[in-house]
């Protein structure tokens, strides 16, 4: 540790360049991956600005649980439907599993009012927000046996 501090003291110019490059990297990376919004902000945008939710997970994952009001456009179909998304005038929020793939989708769409959900579905659930979908449906067939007679 002492040698690292000595190096920084002896080479302030190199350390300054490293700091500038780190700041530039994180700034560019943040712009490249799209503007993030929190789960709480998503609810406010839907209510106040009628934001449109697009879930880019595959159909099977979407069916297992999704944010109410979202529609499914799998990432594999996104290129074919870009013009449809660009035509939406309201803010658009892209949703994926963890927020990473949504960043690529936001960049691909290339429109000013397109955002990605920070943390994706995982972040949504971590914030205590509910999902809707097939898992909420009651099972068909036999009813569960009751312990009470």
N, C-alpha and C positions, 0 to 999 in steps of 0.2 A: 504494500500500500504506500509505503514511504517513497519507494522508487517511482511509482506512478505520479505522485504529487510533485516529485522532483522533475520528472519529465514535463509535466504541464507547466511548471514554473520556468523551465529552461526553453520551452518551445511554445510560447503563447500564440504565435501566428498559426501553427499547425492545429492547435486545440481550437482556435477560433474558426478555422476553416471546417473542422470536423463538426462543430456545433451548428454552423450555417447549413452544412449539407444535411444534417439530421433534421433540422427544422424544415428544409425544403422537401426532403423525402416524405415526411409525415403530412405536409400540406398537399403535395401532389397526390399521395396515396388516398387521402381523404376525398379530394375532388374526383379522383378516378373511380372510387367505389360508390359515389353518389351520396347525397345528403341523407343522413340518418334521422329517423324520428323515433321517439320512445313509445312504448305501448300506451301510456297515458295521453300523449299528444295525438296518437292515431284516433282515439275516441273523440277527442275535441275536434279534429279535422273532419271526421265523418259527420259529426253533428252540426258544426258551424259552416263548413264549406262543401258539404256533400262529396267528400273525397271518395274516390273509387278504389276498391281493394282488389288487387289481382294476385292470386296465389300461383306461383310458378312451379310448385312441387308436382310430381307425377300424380296421375289420377287416383292411384291406390292410396297414396299418403293423404291426398286431399280428402278422400272419402272417409278416412279414419278419424278425421277431425279438422275443422277449419274455423276461421274467424267469421262470425256471423256477418253476412252481407258481401263476402268475398266471392269472386268467381275464379274458376280454374282455367288458366292458360298455361299448360306445362312448358317448361323452359325449352324443350325440344321443338315446340310449335311456335315459339315466340317470334322467330325471324319472319314466318309467314303472316303474322298478325300484327306486325309493328305499326302499319298504317292505321289499323283499328284503334290501337292504344294512343297513337299520336293525335287522333281525331277527338279524343276525350278532352273537354274543356276544363273540367274540374281537376283538382290535384289527384294524382294517381300514386298509390302506395303499393309497392311491390313486396310480396311476402314469400319467403322460402324457409328452409329448415333452420338455419342459423344466422342468416343475414349476409352470407358471403356471396352466394349465387345471385342474390337480388342486386348486389352491387354491379355485377357484370350485366344484368338485365337493364339497370338504370343507364349504364353507359351505352348499351346497345340502342336503347330508345332515344337517348339524346335530346330530351325535352326538358325545359326549365322546371316545370312543376311536378316532376316525378321524384319520389322519395323511396327509401327502403326502410323496412321495419328493423330497427336495431335488435339484433339477437334472433330475428326470425320468429318462428312458432315457438321455439324453445324459450326465447326471451319473453314472449307473450305469456306463456304458461308460468314462467318464473315470477312474473309480476302478479300472478294470481288471477289472471284473466281467463274466462271460459272459452272453450271450443264447442262447436256444434257439429253434428254429423251422425254417421251410422252408429257410433258407439253410444249415442244417447238414446237410440231407438230401443224399444223393449224387444227382447228375444221372442221369436216366433216358436210355436210348438208347445212343448210341455212347460207347465208353470213350475217354478221352484217349489220344492216341498216345504211346507210350513212346520215349524217346531211346535206350534200350538194346535190343539185339536178342538 
